[in-house]
Amino acid sequence: MDVAAVGLMLAFEGFEPPGWVLDELRRPDVVGVTLFRERNVASASQLRTLTDRLRRVNPRLLVAVDQEGGQLIGAGSETTPFPGNLALGATGDVDLARRAGEVTGRELAALGVSVNYAPVCDVASRPGNPSLGTRSFGSDPTRVAAFAAAYVEGLQASGVAATLKHFPGKGFADVDPHHSLPVLRRDLDDLEAVEWPPFRAGIDAGAWLVMCGHYAVPALSGTAEVPISRVGDAIEAGIRVRLGFDRVVITDALDMGAVAAGVDPVSAAVETAAAGVDLLLFGPDREFYERTRRALAEAPITGPEGSRRRVGELVDWCGRSESPGLDVVGSSAHRDLADRIAHAAVTLVRDRTRLLPLRPVPDRSIAAVMPRPRALTPADTSHLETPRLASALRRHFPDVTELTVSHPPTGAEIDAVVAAVEGCSVVVVGTIAADRDPAQVELVRRLHRCDVDVVTVALSTPYDLAAYPEVDTHLCTYSLVAPALDALADVIAGTAPAKGRLPVPIPGLYPCGHGAEPR
């Protein structure tokens, strides 16, 4: 065993580092810092100033963020708003994933970030998964593997280390580990055939880190009561032996509800440190961090064999990269790539009445309806997005009425929307995870009964149509970001074709790969 303690990735509140953080950065076991958008990021220039300040104290410091794109954009609003993994899967173009990874890495390097907690390697095998959302590339393990590997290659070509998450693959989870412990009842054959091909592909592509999630996996650990992140034999058997991974294993955040599972959070963190991981990922709770650090010192916990070497190699690799200037962040060339991905992703699922394209004529009045975005899981920055459906449609149509409702909409809001669309010729209604929101379904059904043409758009996961299958015209964008909504408006207006194909099946309706032929 190495004499060094397990490495710590701390976090904190503030746009400037507090004094206690600067003191902690001088400790040999503090390897890095994780930054969070709402807690640490005000602007691109502020973020670069922050990372520079941190590295003046510890030049070898790892700085990490969650910059997945789509529903999780952790490095701030000035970065290029890529539509995310499910949209990339809908394009069918692996090279776009590689280019998205490369551009993401270039922008993160400019911001002083050296580790990205991406790509997500989870296979979308359960439509009702409450924490996955649009973060997966799709439901086919082989395709997810190809996209994950390409993203790793692109990201690391720009000098930012990739993190494959969330081992052992959480696509089958039925509860959110931020809140409680998911039990993945998958046998080893299922894990090998479905969950692990993307991890193997990412490892073959050279990924520097694997993130171990907080899931009970009886097939690996023999218990449904404890997450595998606390079971050393499971990490060794799963990540080191079966996947053959000899680089850095990091935990998912230790403040997640699934970690403790029967013990107090500090004891759970100590068990996790003893389970064979190289790095512990803390949230910004200072008291919990300090209590855990003291408990680790008293244990004492040593890193697994080879840990010091693995972490040192990662730090050395990250230190070799040169940072581009801040002018690359959100540059026009990068936004052009986001637009290209968004246009390639928009999927026309059905148009039974041949309503599309809508022609921009003076007497055509359109109502644009959508919920105010909110975070459906803590790993979600969607609530920071502005509702843009109406403004996107106004690029093509002279008369667009904007109707924004709560998420979920109230009964009074539904009544008001139904009244407001009287006299409109078309309603374009965007829904967000409506398959889990009866109020949104009621809104769509009320509008469908009105004397008006209805176009529904799944702005998040594509499963919404299964909740309102009577609708005749339905599209998917897989994202709320501006490029996705602009691309949607172009398709509706007929200035761009709908090129995308479903990266997951819509249960009972359409298979993976389906897409109506554009006219």
C-alpha positions as a printed NumPy array, in Angstrom:
array([[  0.   ,   0.   ,   0.   ],
       [  1.139,   3.575,  -0.638],
       [  1.9  ,   5.665,   2.417],
       [ -0.006,   8.658,   0.991],
       [ -3.601,   9.123,   2.034],
       [ -6.418,   8.894,  -0.485],
       [ -6.492,  12.088,  -2.519],
       [ -9.133,  14.715,  -1.756],
       [-11.07 ,  16.843,  -4.244],
       [-12.548,  19.618,  -2.135],
       [-15.216,  22.187,  -3.004],
       [-16.349,  25.477,  -1.557],
       [-18.84 ,  28.331,  -1.754],
       [-17.804,  31.586,  -3.393],
       [-16.482,  33.275,  -6.511],
       [-13.179,  33.809,  -4.696],
       [-11.386,  31.135,  -2.635],
       [-11.959,  31.479,   1.121],
       [ -8.929,  31.521,   3.375],
       [ -9.593,  28.028,   4.685],
       [ -9.477,  26.655,   1.127],
       [ -6.126,  28.321,   0.452],
       [ -4.814,  26.718,   3.646],
       [ -6.139,  23.286,   2.616],
       [ -4.472,  23.513,  -0.803],
       [ -1.1  ,  23.27 ,   0.943],
       [ -1.945,  19.837,   2.339],
       [ -0.294,  16.94 ,   0.44 ],
       [ -3.523,  14.909,   0.314],
       [ -5.534,  17.719,  -1.329],
       [ -5.138,  16.918,  -5.016],
       [ -7.764,  19.147,  -6.549],
       [-10.872,  21.289,  -6.457],
       [-14.292,  20.775,  -8.014],
       [-16.056,  23.964,  -9.097],
       [-19.838,  24.274,  -9.436],
       [-21.628,  26.752, -11.663],
       [-23.973,  28.439,  -9.212],
       [-21.479,  28.367,  -6.359],
       [-18.256,  29.351,  -8.091],
       [-18.859,  30.705, -11.602],
       [-19.992,  34.267, -12.372],
       [-18.265,  34.796, -15.733],
       [-15.495,  33.398, -17.89 ],
       [-12.984,  36.021, -16.767],
       [-13.899,  35.518, -13.108],
       [-13.495,  31.739, -13.464],
       [-10.055,  32.095, -15.036],
       [ -9.023,  34.507, -12.274],
       [-10.255,  31.986,  -9.699],
       [ -8.359,  29.049, -11.176],
       [ -5.198,  31.158, -11.467],
       [ -5.511,  32.15 ,  -7.82 ],
       [ -5.888,  28.541,  -6.738],
       [ -2.839,  27.444,  -8.7  ],
       [ -0.673,  30.182,  -7.265],
       [ -1.029,  28.278,  -3.995],
       [ -0.719,  24.8  ,  -5.531],
       [  0.653,  24.812,  -9.11 ],
       [ -0.096,  21.085,  -9.526],
       [ -3.731,  21.418,  -8.519],
       [ -6.388,  19.586, -10.509],
       [ -9.431,  21.758, -11.256],
       [-12.596,  19.903, -12.289],
       [-16.1  ,  20.783, -13.492],
       [-19.179,  19.028, -14.896],
       [-19.28 ,  20.322, -18.47 ],
       [-21.421,  17.682, -20.165],
       [-23.448,  20.012, -22.348],
       [-27.234,  19.893, -22.605],
       [-28.799,  19.672, -19.172],
       [-25.512,  20.043, -17.274],
       [-23.316,  22.999, -18.233],
       [-21.121,  23.582, -15.207],
       [-18.581,  26.097, -16.527],
       [-20.978,  28.973, -17.024],
       [-23.258,  30.639, -19.525],
       [-20.462,  32.094, -21.652],
       [-19.269,  28.672, -22.758],
       [-20.619,  27.183, -25.979],
       [-24.085,  25.71 , -25.271],
       [-23.846,  22.278, -26.853],
       [-27.187,  20.413, -26.888],
       [-25.765,  17.432, -24.97 ],
       [-25.242,  13.714, -25.328],
       [-28.712,  12.538, -26.325],
       [-28.779,  15.147, -29.081],
       [-25.369,  13.935, -30.248],
       [-26.724,  10.388, -30.301],
       [-29.651,  11.571, -32.425],
       [-27.253,  12.951, -35.047],
       [-25.747,   9.508, -35.635],
       [-22.443,  11.279, -36.348],
       [-19.592,  10.142, -34.116],
       [-17.291,  12.815, -35.536],
       [-19.585,  15.509, -34.144],
       [-19.06 ,  14.016, -30.685],
       [-15.316,  14.112, -31.201],
       [-15.47 ,  17.74 , -32.285],
       [-17.775,  18.678, -29.408],
       [-15.306,  17.096, -26.998],
       [-12.402,  18.949, -28.577],
       [-14.147,  22.329, -28.431],
       [-15.317,  21.7  , -24.863],
       [-11.761,  20.841, -23.877],
       [-10.359,  23.938, -25.564],
       [-12.774,  26.189, -23.691],
       [-12.168,  24.476, -20.358],
       [ -8.409,  24.76 , -20.822],
       [ -8.838,  28.489, -21.464],
       [-10.759,  28.735, -18.185],
       [ -8.024,  26.944, -16.242],
       [ -9.936,  23.678, -15.875],
       [ -7.921,  20.469, -16.228],
       [-10.484,  17.7  , -15.566],
       [-13.972,  17.346, -17.002],
       [-16.413,  14.973, -15.323],
       [-17.525,  13.74 , -18.752],
       [-18.48 ,  11.831, -20.818],
       [-21.482,  10.022, -19.371],
       [-21.162,   6.373, -20.406],
       [-24.521,   5.244, -19.03 ],
       [-26.785,   3.394, -21.448],
       [-30.381,   4.685, -21.449],
       [-32.065,   1.361, -20.75 ],
       [-34.909,   2.564, -18.472],
       [-37.187,   5.357, -19.808],
       [-38.291,   6.378, -16.315],
       [-34.765,   6.803, -14.952],
       [-35.124,   9.895, -12.719],
       [-31.5  ,  11.043, -12.804],
       [-30.241,  10.262, -16.309],
       [-32.367,  12.573, -18.443],
       [-30.618,  13.557, -21.675],
       [-27.132,  12.814, -20.367],
       [-26.801,   9.456, -22.18 ],
       [-25.851,   9.053, -25.834],
       [-28.66 ,   6.524, -26.263],
       [-29.952,   3.022, -25.639],
       [-27.663,   0.964, -27.867],
       [-24.457,  -0.032, -26.008],
       [-22.367,  -0.24 , -29.169],
       [-23.38 ,   3.218, -30.341],
       [-22.958,   4.714, -26.887],
       [-19.477,   3.188, -26.779],
       [-18.513,   4.762, -30.108],
       [-19.761,   8.215, -29.062],
       [-18.105,   8.018, -25.642],
       [-14.753,   7.051, -27.136],
       [-14.914,   9.833, -29.708],
       [-15.746,  12.401, -27.024],
       [-12.796,  11.225, -24.917],
       [-10.454,  11.542, -27.887],
       [-11.635,  15.065, -28.641],
       [-11.601,  16.296, -25.053],
       [ -8.138,  14.953, -24.298],
       [ -6.74 ,  16.239, -27.594],
       [ -7.34 ,  19.676, -26.068],
       [ -5.424,  18.791, -22.906],
       [ -8.354,  18.213, -20.525],
       [ -8.69 ,  14.845, -18.797],
       [-11.871,  12.857, -19.418],
       [-13.868,  11.063, -16.722],
       [-16.001,   8.04 , -17.618],
       [-19.141,   7.981, -15.486],
       [-21.031,   6.556, -13.701],
       [-19.538,   3.071, -13.173],
       [-21.001,   0.443, -13.23 ],
       [-23.568,   2.174, -15.476],
       [-26.704,   3.731, -14.008],
       [-29.037,   3.524, -16.99 ],
       [-31.193,   0.903, -15.258],
       [-31.602,   2.892, -12.006],
       [-35.128,   3.614, -10.807],
       [-34.257,   6.15 ,  -8.087],
       [-31.895,   9.134,  -8.047],
       [-28.686,   8.466,  -6.058],
       [-28.638,  12.118,  -5.025],
       [-31.534,  11.188,  -2.752],
       [-31.502,   7.417,  -2.083],
       [-29.667,   4.21 ,  -2.947],
       [-30.475,   2.643,  -6.335],
       [-30.191,  -1.125,  -6.509],
       [-29.047,  -2.282,  -9.948],
       [-30.196,  -5.875, -10.226],
       [-28.077,  -6.718, -13.246],
       [-26.174,  -9.982, -13.5  ],
       [-22.605, -10.048, -14.759],
       [-23.721, -10.982, -18.27 ],
       [-25.963,  -7.879, -18.389],
       [-23.165,  -5.692, -17.1  ],
       [-20.735,  -7.061, -19.659],
       [-23.166,  -6.833, -22.573],
       [-25.   ,  -3.579, -21.822],
       [-23.379,  -1.382, -19.205],
       [-19.659,  -1.865, -19.722],
       [-18.992,  -1.534, -23.482],
       [-18.972,   2.3  , -23.27 ],
       [-16.524,   2.186, -20.359],
       [-14.258,  -0.234, -22.206],
       [-14.335,   1.987, -25.3  ],
       [-13.545,   5.077, -23.246],
       [-10.673,   3.288, -21.532],
       [ -9.31 ,   2.155, -24.895],
       [ -9.544,   5.785, -26.048],
       [ -7.225,   6.772, -23.194],
       [ -9.561,   8.259, -20.562],
       [ -7.72 ,   9.301, -17.436],
       [-10.465,   8.778, -14.856],
       [-13.402,   6.505, -14.1  ],
       [-16.028,   7.789, -11.682],
       [-17.514,   5.141,  -9.402],
       [-21.175,   5.838,  -8.724],
       [-23.083,   5.162,  -5.536],
       [-25.2  ,   2.159,  -6.553],
       [-25.804,  -1.191,  -4.925],
       [-24.905,  -3.946,  -7.403],
       [-25.449,  -7.356,  -5.813],
       [-23.779,  -9.117,  -8.74 ],
       [-20.528,  -7.327,  -7.895],
       [-20.711,  -6.9  ,  -4.131],
       [-23.141,  -9.557,  -2.938],
       [-25.309,  -6.994,  -1.166],
       [-28.219,  -4.724,  -2.021],
       [-27.714,  -2.641,   1.117],
       [-24.401,  -0.889,   0.428],
       [-23.188,   1.07 ,  -2.625],
       [-20.264,  -0.504,  -4.449],
       [-18.289,   2.694,  -3.848],
       [-17.942,   1.436,  -0.258],
       [-17.007,  -2.125,  -1.219],
       [-13.347,  -2.617,  -2.039],
       [-13.765,  -6.041,  -3.603],
       [-16.369,  -4.64 ,  -5.997],
       [-14.134,  -1.798,  -7.188],
       [-11.166,  -4.11 ,  -7.583],
       [-13.171,  -6.811,  -9.369],
       [-15.186,  -4.447, -11.527],
       [-12.912,  -1.565, -12.487],
       [ -9.398,  -2.908, -12.02 ],
       [ -9.807,  -6.541, -13.062],
       [-12.789,  -6.803, -15.42 ],
       [-12.241,  -3.456, -17.136],
       [ -8.469,  -3.566, -16.764],
       [ -8.338,   0.115, -15.804],
       [ -5.08 ,   1.222, -14.2  ],
       [ -5.629,   4.95 , -14.054],
       [ -7.461,   7.148, -11.546],
       [-10.73 ,   6.037,  -9.903],
       [-12.715,   8.882,  -8.368],
       [-15.953,   8.695,  -6.407],
       [-19.11 ,  10.508,  -7.317],
       [-19.93 ,  13.288,  -4.841],
       [-19.845,  12.14 ,  -1.22 ],
       [-22.794,  14.356,  -0.265],
       [-25.248,  12.221,  -2.242],
       [-27.962,  10.471,  -0.287],
       [-27.009,   7.033,  -1.623],
       [-23.555,   7.091,  -0.011],
       [-24.524,   6.679,   3.62 ],
       [-27.082,   3.838,   3.219],
       [-27.329,   2.737,   6.826],
       [-24.413,   4.577,   8.45 ],
       [-23.622,   8.202,   9.185],
       [-22.163,  10.171,   6.249],
       [-18.662,  10.546,   7.714],
       [-18.373,   6.81 ,   8.422],
       [-19.618,   6.143,   4.897],
       [-16.945,   8.453,   3.48 ],
       [-14.257,   6.652,   5.473],
       [-15.498,   3.282,   4.175],
       [-15.402,   4.71 ,   0.645],
       [-11.824,   5.866,   1.143],
       [-10.879,   2.347,   2.244],
       [-12.59 ,   0.72 ,  -0.739],
       [ -9.809,   1.237,  -3.25 ],
       [-10.57 ,   4.583,  -4.885],
       [ -7.831,   7.092,  -5.614],
       [ -9.783,  10.331,  -5.151],
       [-12.718,  11.378,  -2.965],
       [-15.057,  13.984,  -4.462],
       [-16.507,  16.372,  -1.875],
       [-19.373,  18.804,  -2.221],
       [-19.097,  22.354,  -0.856],
       [-20.156,  21.502,   2.727],
       [-17.111,  22.671,   4.717],
       [-18.192,  21.074,   7.998],
       [-18.647,  17.65 ,   6.384],
       [-15.302,  17.95 ,   4.597],
       [-13.438,  18.857,   7.782],
       [-15.127,  16.144,   9.852],
       [-14.291,  13.571,   7.192],
       [-10.689,  14.724,   6.873],
       [-10.234,  14.381,  10.633],
       [-11.803,  10.923,  10.574],
       [ -9.506,   9.877,   7.743],
       [ -6.489,  11.086,   9.699],
       [ -7.57 ,   9.033,  12.704],
       [ -8.325,   5.856,  10.716],
       [ -5.755,   6.14 ,   9.058],
       [ -6.684,   5.318,   5.486],
       [ -3.975,   4.756,   2.926],
       [ -4.418,   4.844,  -0.799],
       [ -4.68 ,   1.618,  -2.791],
       [ -1.554,   0.137,  -4.302],
       [ -0.334,   2.342,  -7.127],
       [ -2.573,   5.258,  -6.166],
       [  0.236,   7.78 ,  -5.77 ],
       [  1.62 ,   6.816,  -9.164],
       [ -1.752,   7.   , -10.904],
       [ -2.668,  10.394,  -9.476],
       [  0.835,  11.706, -10.115],
       [  0.681,  10.645, -13.746],
       [ -2.675,  12.401, -14.151],
       [ -1.326,  15.589, -12.578],
       [  1.771,  15.474, -14.773],
       [ -0.317,  14.978, -17.925],
       [ -2.624,  17.864, -17.07 ],
       [  0.351,  20.086, -16.341],
       [  1.793,  19.671, -19.835],
       [ -1.043,  21.494, -21.584],
       [ -0.955,  25.144, -22.535],
       [ -4.07 ,  27.258, -22.072],
       [ -5.517,  29.181, -25.022],
       [ -6.826,  32.702, -24.543],
       [-10.295,  33.417, -23.2  ],
       [-11.398,  34.566, -26.652],
       [-12.023,  30.928, -27.619],
       [-14.795,  30.622, -24.997],
       [-18.117,  30.841, -26.807],
       [-16.405,  31.891, -30.035],
       [-18.39 ,  32.1  , -33.261],
       [-16.643,  29.028, -34.665],
       [-17.572,  27.021, -31.581],
       [-21.183,  28.228, -31.667],
       [-21.365,  27.28 , -35.322],
       [-20.517,  23.72 , -34.294],
       [-23.247,  23.785, -31.63 ],
       [-25.71 ,  24.97 , -34.281],
       [-24.633,  22.188, -36.625],
       [-25.148,  19.56 , -33.925],
       [-28.533,  20.991, -32.975],
       [-29.752,  20.961, -36.587],
       [-28.509,  17.407, -37.105],
       [-30.327,  16.26 , -33.952],
       [-33.873,  17.604, -34.428],
       [-36.087,  14.574, -35.003],
       [-39.484,  14.597, -36.694],
       [-41.093,  11.638, -34.971],
       [-44.472,  11.878, -36.689],
       [-46.498,  14.219, -38.879],
       [-49.643,  12.273, -39.677],
       [-51.583,  15.26 , -41.047],
       [-48.621,  16.632, -43.019],
       [-48.79 ,  19.873, -41.075],
       [-45.105,  20.705, -41.472],
       [-43.514,  22.814, -42.661],
       [-45.562,  25.757, -41.496],
       [-45.435,  28.559, -44.004],
       [-44.725,  32.054, -42.639],
       [-47.802,  33.819, -44.012],
       [-49.258,  37.042, -42.519],
       [-52.551,  35.52 , -41.375],
       [-50.972,  32.573, -39.547],
       [-51.04 ,  33.234, -35.8  ],
       [-48.916,  30.932, -33.672],
       [-48.933,  30.334, -29.923],
       [-45.706,  29.08 , -28.351],
       [-46.244,  27.28 , -25.042],
       [-43.579,  25.85 , -22.758],
       [-42.836,  25.4  , -19.05 ],
       [-40.262,  27.49 , -17.259],
       [-37.283,  25.117, -17.07 ],
       [-36.345,  23.692, -13.705],
       [-33.706,  21.294, -12.466],
       [-35.123,  17.764, -12.439],
       [-32.088,  16.476, -10.521],
       [-29.153,  18.17 ,  -8.751],
       [-27.039,  17.243, -11.817],
       [-29.014,  19.696, -13.927],
       [-28.528,  23.35 , -14.849],
       [-31.721,  23.583, -16.947],
       [-33.29 ,  26.007, -14.468],
       [-30.735,  28.582, -15.602],
       [-32.046,  28.487, -19.178],
       [-34.467,  31.158, -20.385],
       [-37.661,  29.954, -22.124],
       [-36.802,  30.67 , -25.772],
       [-39.397,  28.819, -27.817],
       [-41.337,  31.936, -28.82 ],
       [-38.261,  34.015, -29.645],
       [-36.902,  31.179, -31.805],
       [-40.176,  30.966, -33.765],
       [-40.262,  34.738, -34.225],
       [-37.197,  34.425, -36.43 ],
       [-39.596,  32.999, -39.043],
       [-43.139,  33.986, -38.13 ],
       [-44.459,  37.531, -37.666],
       [-47.182,  36.748, -35.12 ],
       [-46.138,  34.549, -32.188],
       [-47.829,  34.685, -28.795],
       [-45.597,  33.554, -25.937],
       [-47.299,  31.527, -23.188],
       [-45.019,  30.346, -20.396],
       [-46.311,  28.176, -17.557],
       [-44.943,  26.71 , -14.368],
       [-43.303,  23.306, -14.345],
       [-45.634,  21.567, -13.7  ],
       [-48.402,  23.915, -14.86 ],
       [-51.204,  24.723, -12.45 ],
       [-54.849,  24.152, -13.304],
       [-55.378,  27.905, -13.58 ],
       [-52.449,  28.207, -15.972],
       [-53.828,  25.423, -18.158],
       [-57.194,  27.183, -18.306],
       [-55.487,  30.469, -19.192],
       [-53.447,  28.899, -21.989],
       [-56.504,  27.204, -23.494],
       [-58.336,  30.535, -23.455],
       [-55.362,  32.401, -24.902],
       [-54.985,  30.159, -27.971],
       [-58.505,  30.903, -29.178],
       [-58.089,  32.498, -32.574],
       [-54.606,  31.062, -33.155],
       [-54.12 ,  28.761, -36.112],
       [-51.267,  26.7  , -34.653],
       [-49.98 ,  25.917, -31.168],
       [-46.398,  24.763, -30.719],
       [-46.152,  23.296, -27.231],
       [-42.865,  22.23 , -25.734],
       [-42.865,  19.689, -22.929],
       [-40.129,  18.707, -20.488],
       [-40.206,  15.128, -19.176],
       [-43.991,  15.071, -19.558],
       [-43.972,  11.291, -19.243],
       [-43.498,  11.947, -15.513],
       [-45.732,  15.014, -15.275],
       [-49.526,  14.499, -15.547],
       [-50.137,  18.259, -15.528],
       [-48.163,  18.792, -18.727],
       [-50.031,  15.881, -20.31 ],
       [-53.35 ,  17.482, -19.331],
       [-52.219,  20.755, -20.928],
       [-51.398,  19.02 , -24.217],
       [-54.667,  17.1  , -24.243],
       [-56.71 ,  20.231, -23.569],
       [-54.959,  22.003, -26.428],
       [-55.464,  19.003, -28.696],
       [-59.216,  19.271, -28.126],
       [-59.207,  22.923, -29.216],
       [-59.97 ,  24.024, -32.77 ],
       [-56.283,  24.551, -33.546],
       [-53.413,  22.585, -35.087],
       [-51.009,  21.309, -32.427],
       [-47.295,  20.61 , -32.761],
       [-45.711,  19.012, -29.688],
       [-41.994,  19.085, -29.009],
       [-40.107,  17.003, -26.459],
       [-37.522,  19.494, -25.173],
       [-35.81 ,  16.948, -22.929],
       [-36.159,  13.175, -23.09 ],
       [-38.115,  11.944, -26.149],
       [-40.52 ,   9.744, -24.216],
       [-43.204,  12.442, -23.912],
       [-45.189,  11.293, -26.947],
       [-46.016,   8.042, -25.129],
       [-47.905,  10.16 , -22.586],
       [-50.021,  11.936, -25.229],
       [-50.049,   9.497, -28.212],
       [-53.12 ,  11.08 , -29.791],
       [-51.043,  14.036, -31.036],
       [-50.43 ,  13.981, -34.807],
       [-47.259,  16.08 , -35.141],
       [-44.344,  15.583, -32.773],
       [-40.661,  16.525, -32.773],
       [-37.709,  16.116, -30.41 ],
       [-34.85 ,  18.534, -29.721],
       [-33.38 ,  16.703, -26.664],
       [-32.353,  20.081, -25.267],
       [-33.481,  23.535, -24.134],
       [-30.361,  25.463, -25.144],
       [-30.64 ,  28.248, -27.695],
       [-29.092,  26.371, -30.655],
       [-31.59 ,  23.527, -30.175],
       [-34.62 ,  25.824, -30.178],
       [-33.33 ,  27.805, -33.163],
       [-32.846,  24.544, -35.069],
       [-36.362,  23.47 , -34.103],
       [-37.802,  26.728, -35.462],
       [-35.899,  26.226, -38.726],
       [-37.397,  22.742, -39.109],
       [-40.911,  23.936, -38.306],
       [-40.566,  26.747, -40.85 ],
       [-39.117,  24.424, -43.464],
       [-35.77 ,  26.216, -43.86 ],
       [-33.921,  23.138, -42.579],
       [-34.712,  19.413, -42.746],
       [-35.272,  17.225, -39.688],
       [-32.222,  14.982, -39.891],
       [-32.221,  13.339, -36.477],
       [-33.164,   9.796, -35.536],
       [-34.4  ,   8.602, -32.157],
       [-31.378,   7.526, -30.059],
       [-33.758,   5.628, -27.758],
       [-37.097,   3.917, -28.398],
       [-40.387,   5.519, -27.404],
       [-42.059,   2.571, -25.649],
       [-45.06 ,   1.203, -27.481],
       [-44.691,   3.616, -30.401],
       [-41.353,   3.891, -32.191],
       [-38.041,   2.013, -32.159],
       [-34.588,   3.432, -31.71 ],
       [-33.454,   4.887, -35.04 ],
       [-36.903,   6.047, -36.108],
       [-37.362,   9.408, -37.764],
       [-40.023,  10.607, -40.189],
       [-38.659,  11.411, -43.628],
       [-38.403,  15.184, -44.084],
       [-40.362,  16.706, -46.948]])
